[in-house]
């Protein structure tokens, strides 16, 4: 076994113990080797509100209303109304599980992802006969085609606008330069037998492609890829400036796995699909067509978003006309609970990587680690662990915080802590705030900065200082000890020893 591990390290460009994963099914089989990471149920479940309601207690975590917890990924093998379908939820709803799936240490995921984005491997196109995602083909021009009956898209709550595909990776290309490709996750609401609405958060590159196509009066061909190797999903969540306009995030997944992602030509549109996806929806974003997100239900709501609130239905969203659905035999539909820990990891770990790379480049050796905290959905709150080496680092630590705000525009608050504080332990971070922070000198505010439109407090009605929706005040909380006082703030030192012989039942050997 040890020789196999060393061989894996030697073959991977980053020297990781990379698990043998190339699609969702091999990822599930890998998790079965680890206690408490994956479960299945044969109890029938309703995809409308019940599935998410169950997983809320099993393992949703994140900003979901309590009670909730971090738990295993879960497959529902029997979905009411869909006798041939299975639904998986929570694949990456645990930082420990992401570590197992990628092969990188739990506490170093951000730093290791930072290395991966510098060690990219572009995707390759394979022949359709070798693409599992096209084992079954359902064309939308078939009079019996109905997306609503074919795939069990769930709702998170009973007030959702309609069922949503929450883990659909949308792949699109620049109309003027097809080699420029973007992959991003968007909320996709099922509107009819062959139509979806799509919500583009501001600044997404694929929306720029849509706008180019629309200006020319042309549709934008896309594929929506679901049920993937987790490395593809998490690699796709990098954003500018780490992945600039035209950068194909599938290259990051290649870097993570040490081998290229396989693509295949779509059946009905001029676009690529991820060859080992469980399900692919092919279609076109129509030019100059808009619909209200809740046009069928008039609930006034969309779905629960990562901050923990149910967002309002958007009154005018672009429309995807579906042309086909291709899938593997006995396909698994993958979803997430909107505000859950899965969003935290998908958004947060790439954020950590981007911040770490930028700060290390500008201020080598200062930043020890970064954590995009669960309370901000992996986006709003970043904790930076700093090691001050000279008196000048009192200011340099704050410079690191400014770099973090610059490199990831959706970060709202930064907490700076010293190297003796466990940034992954919220109690320890709050301890640092109570004993090492003075509000009048340790608070830096930067008002009137672009934030995130899904933060419900970032609206003019909330604060007269906010001039437009999505504008916010960003804050740095410096909870580090001044360099000259470090010795005065030395924590009580306990003896270092191995506790396992005294209470072996408390320590999991796995």
C-alpha positions as CSV (number, residue, x, y, z in Angstrom):
1,X,0.0,0.0,0.0
2,X,2.7,2.5,0.9
3,X,4.4,1.9,-2.5
4,X,1.0,2.7,-4.2
5,X,0.8,5.9,-2.2
6,X,4.3,6.9,-3.2
7,X,3.6,6.1,-6.8
8,X,0.5,8.4,-6.7
9,X,2.6,11.2,-5.2
10,X,5.2,10.7,-7.9
11,X,2.6,10.8,-10.7
12,X,0.7,13.8,-9.5
13,X,2.2,17.2,-10.3
14,X,1.4,18.5,-6.8
15,X,2.6,15.4,-5.0
16,X,-0.8,14.5,-3.5
17,X,-2.2,11.1,-2.5
18,X,-4.8,11.5,-5.2
19,X,-7.8,9.1,-4.9
20,X,-8.7,7.2,-8.1
21,X,-11.8,9.3,-8.9
22,X,-12.9,10.4,-12.4
23,X,-16.7,10.8,-12.0
24,X,-19.4,10.9,-9.4
25,X,-19.8,7.1,-9.1
26,X,-16.1,6.5,-8.4
27,X,-16.3,9.4,-5.8
28,X,-19.2,7.6,-4.1
29,X,-17.3,4.3,-4.1
30,X,-14.3,6.1,-2.6
31,X,-16.4,7.6,0.3
32,X,-17.8,4.1,1.1
33,X,-14.3,3.3,2.5
34,X,-14.7,5.9,5.3
35,X,-17.1,5.6,8.2
36,X,-19.8,8.2,8.4
37,X,-19.2,9.9,5.1
38,X,-21.9,8.4,2.9
39,X,-25.3,6.8,3.4
40,X,-28.2,5.6,1.2
41,X,-31.9,5.2,1.9
42,X,-34.6,3.2,0.1
43,X,-37.4,5.0,1.9
44,X,-39.4,6.9,-0.8
45,X,-39.0,10.7,-0.6
46,X,-40.9,13.6,-2.3
47,X,-38.5,15.9,-4.1
48,X,-40.8,18.8,-3.3
49,X,-39.6,20.2,0.0
50,X,-39.3,16.8,1.7
51,X,-35.9,15.7,0.4
52,X,-34.2,19.0,1.6
53,X,-36.3,18.9,4.8
54,X,-34.8,15.5,5.6
55,X,-31.3,16.4,4.7
56,X,-31.5,19.5,6.9
57,X,-31.3,17.2,9.9
58,X,-28.9,14.7,8.3
59,X,-26.1,16.9,7.1
60,X,-27.0,20.3,5.6
61,X,-25.1,22.5,8.0
62,X,-24.0,25.9,6.8
63,X,-26.4,28.8,7.3
64,X,-29.5,26.5,7.4
65,X,-31.8,27.4,10.3
66,X,-31.0,25.3,13.4
67,X,-31.3,22.5,14.2
68,X,-28.9,21.2,11.5
69,X,-25.5,19.6,11.4
70,X,-22.6,18.5,9.4
71,X,-23.2,14.9,8.3
72,X,-22.7,12.3,5.5
73,X,-23.6,12.7,1.9
74,X,-26.9,10.9,1.2
75,X,-28.5,9.2,-1.8
76,X,-32.2,8.8,-2.0
77,X,-32.8,5.7,-4.1
78,X,-36.5,6.0,-4.4
79,X,-38.0,9.3,-5.5
80,X,-41.8,9.7,-5.5
81,X,-43.0,10.1,-9.1
82,X,-39.7,9.2,-10.6
83,X,-39.3,5.4,-10.5
84,X,-36.0,5.3,-12.4
85,X,-34.3,8.2,-10.6
86,X,-31.9,8.6,-7.7
87,X,-30.9,11.9,-6.0
88,X,-27.6,12.6,-4.2
89,X,-27.3,15.5,-1.8
90,X,-24.4,16.8,0.3
91,X,-21.5,15.4,-1.6
92,X,-19.2,18.2,-0.5
93,X,-21.1,19.4,2.6
94,X,-18.2,18.6,4.9
95,X,-14.6,19.9,4.7
96,X,-13.3,16.6,5.9
97,X,-15.2,14.9,3.0
98,X,-13.7,17.4,0.5
99,X,-10.3,16.5,1.8
100,X,-11.0,12.8,1.2
101,X,-12.3,13.4,-2.3
102,X,-9.3,15.6,-3.3
103,X,-6.6,13.9,-1.4
104,X,-5.4,17.2,0.2
105,X,-5.2,17.8,4.0
106,X,-8.3,19.2,5.5
107,X,-6.7,22.3,7.0
108,X,-4.6,22.9,3.9
109,X,-7.3,22.7,1.2
110,X,-7.2,26.4,0.3
111,X,-3.4,26.4,0.0
112,X,-3.4,23.2,-2.0
113,X,-6.1,24.6,-4.3
114,X,-3.9,27.6,-4.7
115,X,-1.1,25.3,-6.0
116,X,-3.6,23.5,-8.3
117,X,-4.7,26.8,-10.0
118,X,-1.1,27.3,-11.0
119,X,-0.7,23.7,-12.3
120,X,-3.5,23.5,-14.8
121,X,-4.2,20.7,-17.3
122,X,-6.6,21.6,-20.2
123,X,-9.5,19.3,-21.0
124,X,-9.6,16.9,-23.9
125,X,-12.4,15.9,-26.3
126,X,-13.2,12.2,-26.7
127,X,-15.4,10.2,-29.1
128,X,-19.1,10.0,-28.3
129,X,-19.0,6.2,-28.1
130,X,-16.7,6.5,-25.1
131,X,-18.9,9.1,-23.3
132,X,-21.0,7.6,-20.6
133,X,-23.2,10.8,-20.4
134,X,-24.7,9.9,-23.8
135,X,-25.8,6.3,-23.0
136,X,-29.4,7.6,-23.1
137,X,-30.6,10.5,-25.4
138,X,-33.9,12.3,-24.9
139,X,-34.6,14.9,-27.6
140,X,-36.9,17.8,-26.9
141,X,-38.5,17.6,-30.3
142,X,-40.0,14.3,-29.2
143,X,-43.7,15.1,-28.5
144,X,-43.5,13.0,-25.3
145,X,-40.5,14.9,-24.0
146,X,-41.1,16.7,-20.7
147,X,-38.2,17.9,-18.5
148,X,-40.6,18.0,-15.5
149,X,-41.3,14.3,-15.8
150,X,-37.9,13.2,-16.8
151,X,-35.7,14.6,-14.0
152,X,-36.7,14.9,-10.3
153,X,-35.5,18.5,-9.8
154,X,-36.2,19.3,-6.1
155,X,-37.4,22.3,-4.2
156,X,-35.7,23.3,-0.9
157,X,-39.0,24.7,0.6
158,X,-42.7,24.7,-0.2
159,X,-42.5,28.4,-1.1
160,X,-39.8,28.0,-3.8
161,X,-40.8,29.5,-7.2
162,X,-40.5,26.0,-8.8
163,X,-38.2,23.0,-8.8
164,X,-34.5,23.9,-9.3
165,X,-31.4,22.3,-10.5
166,X,-28.9,23.5,-7.9
167,X,-25.7,21.7,-9.0
168,X,-25.9,22.3,-12.7
169,X,-22.5,23.3,-14.1
170,X,-23.3,25.6,-17.1
171,X,-20.7,25.4,-19.9
172,X,-20.7,28.2,-22.5
173,X,-18.2,29.8,-24.9
174,X,-17.4,33.3,-26.1
175,X,-19.4,33.8,-29.4
176,X,-16.4,35.6,-30.9
177,X,-13.7,33.2,-29.7
178,X,-15.0,29.6,-29.1
179,X,-11.8,28.6,-27.4
180,X,-12.7,30.9,-24.5
181,X,-14.9,28.8,-22.3
182,X,-16.5,29.4,-18.9
183,X,-18.1,26.9,-16.5
184,X,-20.1,28.2,-13.5
185,X,-22.9,27.0,-11.2
186,X,-26.2,29.0,-11.5
187,X,-29.7,28.5,-10.1
188,X,-31.8,27.0,-12.8
189,X,-35.6,27.0,-12.4
190,X,-37.7,24.6,-14.3
191,X,-40.4,26.7,-16.1
192,X,-42.0,24.3,-18.6
193,X,-41.5,21.0,-20.5
194,X,-38.5,22.4,-22.3
195,X,-37.6,25.8,-20.7
196,X,-35.4,26.9,-17.7
197,X,-34.8,30.3,-16.3
198,X,-31.3,31.1,-15.3
199,X,-30.0,33.6,-12.7
200,X,-26.7,35.2,-13.5
201,X,-25.0,36.9,-10.5
202,X,-23.2,40.1,-11.6
203,X,-19.8,39.6,-13.1
204,X,-20.0,36.0,-14.3
205,X,-18.1,35.5,-17.5
206,X,-20.7,33.3,-19.1
207,X,-23.2,36.1,-18.7
208,X,-20.8,38.3,-20.7
209,X,-20.9,35.6,-23.4
210,X,-24.7,35.7,-23.3
211,X,-24.8,39.4,-23.7
212,X,-22.4,39.2,-26.7
213,X,-24.7,36.7,-28.4
214,X,-27.8,38.6,-27.5
215,X,-26.4,41.8,-29.0
216,X,-25.9,39.9,-32.3
217,X,-29.4,38.5,-32.0
218,X,-28.2,35.0,-31.6
219,X,-28.8,32.3,-29.0
220,X,-25.9,31.1,-26.8
221,X,-25.4,27.3,-27.0
222,X,-24.7,25.8,-23.6
223,X,-24.6,22.4,-21.8
224,X,-25.7,21.9,-18.2
225,X,-23.6,19.2,-16.6
226,X,-24.8,17.4,-13.5
227,X,-23.4,14.6,-11.4
228,X,-19.7,15.2,-11.7
229,X,-16.3,14.4,-10.2
230,X,-16.2,16.8,-7.2
231,X,-12.9,18.2,-8.4
232,X,-14.8,19.7,-11.4
233,X,-17.4,21.4,-9.3
234,X,-14.9,22.9,-6.9
235,X,-12.5,23.9,-9.6
236,X,-15.3,25.7,-11.4
237,X,-15.9,28.0,-8.4
238,X,-12.8,30.0,-8.9
239,X,-13.5,33.6,-10.0
240,X,-11.7,36.6,-11.4
241,X,-9.0,37.8,-11.0
242,X,-7.6,34.4,-10.2
243,X,-9.3,33.0,-13.3
244,X,-9.5,35.9,-15.7
245,X,-12.0,36.4,-18.6
246,X,-11.6,33.5,-21.1
247,X,-10.0,31.1,-18.5
248,X,-11.5,27.6,-18.6
249,X,-11.9,26.5,-15.0
250,X,-12.0,22.8,-16.2
251,X,-8.2,23.3,-16.3
252,X,-8.2,23.6,-12.5
253,X,-10.0,20.2,-12.2
254,X,-7.3,18.8,-14.4
255,X,-4.7,20.2,-12.1
256,X,-6.4,18.8,-9.1
257,X,-6.6,15.3,-10.5
258,X,-3.3,15.3,-12.5
259,X,-5.2,14.4,-15.7
260,X,-7.5,16.2,-18.1
261,X,-11.3,16.4,-17.8
262,X,-12.9,14.6,-20.7
263,X,-15.4,16.4,-23.0
264,X,-17.7,15.2,-25.8
265,X,-19.6,17.1,-28.5
266,X,-23.2,17.7,-27.6
267,X,-25.9,15.9,-29.6
268,X,-28.1,18.8,-30.5
269,X,-26.1,22.1,-30.0
270,X,-22.7,23.3,-31.0
271,X,-21.1,22.9,-27.6
272,X,-19.2,20.5,-25.4
273,X,-20.5,18.4,-22.5
274,X,-18.5,16.7,-19.7
275,X,-18.3,13.2,-20.9
276,X,-18.5,11.4,-17.5
277,X,-21.4,13.5,-16.2
278,X,-24.5,11.7,-14.9
279,X,-26.9,14.0,-16.7
280,X,-26.4,16.7,-19.4
281,X,-29.1,19.2,-20.4
282,X,-28.4,20.7,-23.8
283,X,-29.9,23.9,-24.9
284,X,-29.6,27.6,-25.9
285,X,-29.9,30.8,-23.9
286,X,-32.5,32.7,-26.0
287,X,-31.8,36.3,-27.0
288,X,-34.2,39.0,-25.8
289,X,-36.5,36.6,-24.0
290,X,-37.2,37.1,-20.3
291,X,-39.6,35.5,-17.8
292,X,-40.5,36.0,-14.2
293,X,-38.9,33.4,-12.0
294,X,-42.1,32.6,-10.2
295,X,-44.4,32.9,-13.3
296,X,-46.0,29.5,-12.6
297,X,-46.5,29.8,-8.8
298,X,-46.5,33.6,-8.0
299,X,-45.0,32.8,-4.6
300,X,-42.8,35.9,-4.7
301,X,-39.8,33.8,-3.7
302,X,-37.0,32.1,-5.6
303,X,-35.2,29.6,-3.3
304,X,-33.1,29.6,-0.2
305,X,-29.7,31.1,-1.0
306,X,-26.4,30.8,0.7
307,X,-26.8,33.6,3.3
308,X,-29.7,31.6,4.8
309,X,-32.6,33.6,3.5
310,X,-35.1,32.8,0.8
311,X,-34.4,35.3,-2.0
312,X,-37.2,37.1,-3.9
313,X,-38.2,35.8,-7.2
314,X,-36.5,37.7,-10.0
315,X,-39.0,39.4,-12.3
316,X,-37.0,39.2,-15.5
317,X,-34.6,36.3,-16.1
318,X,-33.1,34.9,-19.4
319,X,-34.5,31.7,-20.7
320,X,-32.8,28.4,-21.7
321,X,-34.6,26.5,-24.4
322,X,-33.8,22.9,-23.8
323,X,-33.0,20.8,-26.9
324,X,-32.1,17.5,-25.3
325,X,-31.3,15.6,-22.1
326,X,-28.6,12.9,-22.3
327,X,-27.7,10.7,-19.3
328,X,-26.1,7.6,-18.0
329,X,-28.1,4.5,-17.4
330,X,-29.6,4.7,-13.9
331,X,-28.4,8.3,-13.6
332,X,-27.9,10.1,-10.3
333,X,-29.3,13.7,-10.0
334,X,-27.0,15.7,-7.8
335,X,-28.3,18.6,-5.8
336,X,-27.6,20.7,-2.7
337,X,-29.5,22.4,0.1
338,X,-29.2,26.1,-0.9
339,X,-27.8,27.6,2.3
340,X,-25.9,24.4,3.4
341,X,-22.3,23.6,4.1
342,X,-21.8,22.3,0.5
343,X,-22.1,25.9,-0.8
344,X,-19.6,27.0,1.9
345,X,-17.0,24.5,0.6
346,X,-17.7,25.1,-3.1
347,X,-17.4,28.8,-2.8
348,X,-15.1,29.1,0.2
349,X,-12.1,26.8,-0.6
350,X,-11.4,28.5,-4.0
351,X,-11.8,31.8,-2.2
352,X,-9.2,30.7,0.3
353,X,-6.9,29.7,-2.5
354,X,-7.2,33.0,-4.3
355,X,-6.6,35.0,-1.2
356,X,-3.6,32.9,-0.1
357,X,-1.9,33.1,-3.5
358,X,-2.4,36.9,-3.8
359,X,-1.2,37.7,-0.2
360,X,1.8,35.3,-0.4
361,X,2.8,36.9,-3.7
362,X,2.7,40.3,-2.2
363,X,3.8,39.6,1.4
364,X,5.8,36.3,1.4
365,X,5.7,34.4,4.7
366,X,3.2,36.6,6.5
367,X,0.0,34.7,5.9
368,X,-0.2,31.2,7.5
369,X,-3.7,30.2,6.4
370,X,-7.1,31.4,5.3
371,X,-10.6,30.2,6.2
372,X,-13.8,31.3,4.4
373,X,-16.1,30.9,7.3
374,X,-19.3,28.9,7.2
375,X,-21.4,31.8,8.6
376,X,-20.8,33.8,5.4
377,X,-21.6,30.9,3.1
378,X,-18.0,30.7,2.1
379,X,-18.1,34.2,0.7
380,X,-18.8,37.0,3.2
381,X,-16.3,36.3,6.0
382,X,-12.6,35.4,5.7
383,X,-10.4,34.7,8.6
384,X,-6.7,35.3,8.0
385,X,-4.1,33.8,10.3
386,X,-1.0,36.0,10.4
387,X,2.5,35.5,11.9
388,X,4.1,38.9,12.7
389,X,7.9,38.8,12.5
390,X,8.9,42.5,12.9
391,X,7.2,45.6,14.3
392,X,6.3,46.7,10.8
393,X,4.0,43.7,10.4
394,X,1.4,45.5,12.5
395,X,0.6,47.5,9.4
396,X,1.5,44.7,7.0
397,X,-1.2,42.5,8.5
398,X,-3.8,45.1,7.7
399,X,-2.3,45.3,4.2
400,X,-2.9,41.6,3.8
401,X,-6.6,42.2,4.7
402,X,-6.9,44.9,2.0
403,X,-5.4,42.5,-0.5
404,X,-8.0,39.9,0.4
405,X,-10.8,42.4,-0.1
406,X,-9.3,43.3,-3.5
407,X,-8.8,39.8,-4.8
408,X,-12.3,38.5,-3.9
409,X,-14.9,41.2,-4.2
410,X,-17.7,39.3,-2.5
411,X,-15.8,39.2,0.9
412,X,-17.6,41.5,3.3
413,X,-15.7,41.1,6.6
414,X,-12.1,40.1,7.4
415,X,-10.9,38.9,10.8
416,X,-7.2,38.9,11.4
417,X,-5.8,36.5,14.1
418,X,-2.4,35.5,15.3
419,X,-0.6,32.2,14.5
420,X,-1.5,30.8,17.9
421,X,-5.3,31.0,17.1
422,X,-7.0,28.1,15.4
423,X,-8.8,29.9,12.6
424,X,-11.1,26.9,12.0
425,X,-12.4,27.0,15.6
426,X,-15.0,29.8,15.9
427,X,-14.7,29.8,19.7
428,X,-10.9,30.4,19.4
429,X,-11.5,33.2,16.9
430,X,-14.1,34.9,19.2
431,X,-11.6,34.5,22.1
432,X,-9.1,36.4,20.1
433,X,-11.7,39.1,19.4
434,X,-12.5,39.4,23.2
435,X,-8.9,39.5,24.4
436,X,-6.9,41.1,21.6
437,X,-9.3,43.5,19.9
438,X,-10.2,47.1,20.7
439,X,-13.1,48.4,18.6
440,X,-11.8,52.0,18.3
441,X,-8.3,51.1,17.1
442,X,-8.8,47.6,15.6
443,X,-11.6,48.4,13.2
444,X,-11.1,49.5,9.6
445,X,-14.2,50.3,7.6
446,X,-14.3,50.7,3.8
447,X,-17.8,52.0,2.9
448,X,-19.6,52.1,-0.5
449,X,-17.9,49.0,-2.0
450,X,-19.4,46.5,-4.4
451,X,-20.5,43.4,-2.5
452,X,-23.1,40.7,-3.3
453,X,-26.7,41.2,-4.4
454,X,-27.9,38.2,-2.3
455,X,-26.9,39.8,1.0
456,X,-30.3,41.1,2.2
457,X,-28.6,43.8,4.2
458,X,-26.9,45.3,1.2
459,X,-29.8,47.5,0.1
460,X,-30.5,51.2,0.5
461,X,-33.5,50.5,2.7
462,X,-31.2,48.9,5.3
463,X,-28.7,51.8,5.6
464,X,-28.8,55.3,4.1
465,X,-25.0,54.9,3.4
466,X,-25.8,52.2,0.8
467,X,-26.4,53.9,-2.5
468,X,-27.4,50.8,-4.6
469,X,-28.4,47.2,-4.1
470,X,-25.2,45.1,-3.7
471,X,-23.2,47.9,-2.3
472,X,-21.8,47.5,1.2
473,X,-19.5,48.6,3.9
474,X,-16.5,46.2,4.2
475,X,-14.9,45.8,7.6
476,X,-11.5,44.6,8.9
477,X,-11.4,43.4,12.5
478,X,-7.8,43.3,13.6
479,X,-7.7,40.8,16.4
480,X,-3.9,40.4,16.4
481,X,-1.6,41.4,19.2
482,X,0.7,44.4,18.5
483,X,4.2,43.0,17.8
484,X,5.7,44.8,20.8
485,X,3.3,43.1,23.2
486,X,3.4,39.5,21.8
487,X,5.2,38.2,24.9
488,X,2.6,39.7,27.2
489,X,-0.2,37.9,25.3
490,X,1.5,34.4,25.4
491,X,-1.2,31.7,25.9
492,X,-0.9,29.3,28.8
493,X,1.4,26.5,27.7
494,X,0.3,22.9,28.5
495,X,2.5,19.9,28.3
496,X,2.6,18.2,24.9
497,X,1.8,14.5,25.1
498,X,-0.1,11.7,23.5
499,X,-3.5,11.3,25.2
500,X,-4.6,8.2,23.3
501,X,-3.3,5.6,25.8
502,X,-5.5,7.3,28.5
503,X,-8.8,7.3,26.5
504,X,-8.4,5.3,23.3
505,X,-12.1,5.1,22.7
506,X,-12.2,8.8,22.1
507,X,-9.8,8.8,19.2
508,X,-10.8,7.5,15.8
509,X,-7.9,5.7,14.3
510,X,-9.2,6.0,10.7
